[in-house]
Amino acid sequence: MVDGQLDWRDYIVSTPGVLRGKPRIKGTRIPVSLILGYLAAGNATDRIVDEFPDLTKEHIAACLNYARDLSEFEVAAA
């Protein structure tokens, strides 16, 4: 945990040989983008976990924290 929040790095990996390097839930072939899409469509965490038995609520929270960190990323000015 970082600052009381789940550290997404414990749950999300990206490796070139799996899903062409797309971020995915560690130990699965479930891409983060799929989970974020389910959330964006209004699906509740419990429904997503029911649909993907390999997932936990922590995995879904990690996806949200990952997306938050990406949205806060700033590119250094050249």
Protein Blocks (a to p, Z undefined) as FASTA:
>chain_A
ZZhiacfklmgccdfkggghpacdehiacdfklmmmmmmnopafklmmmmmmmbcfklmm
mmmmmmmmmmmpccddZZ
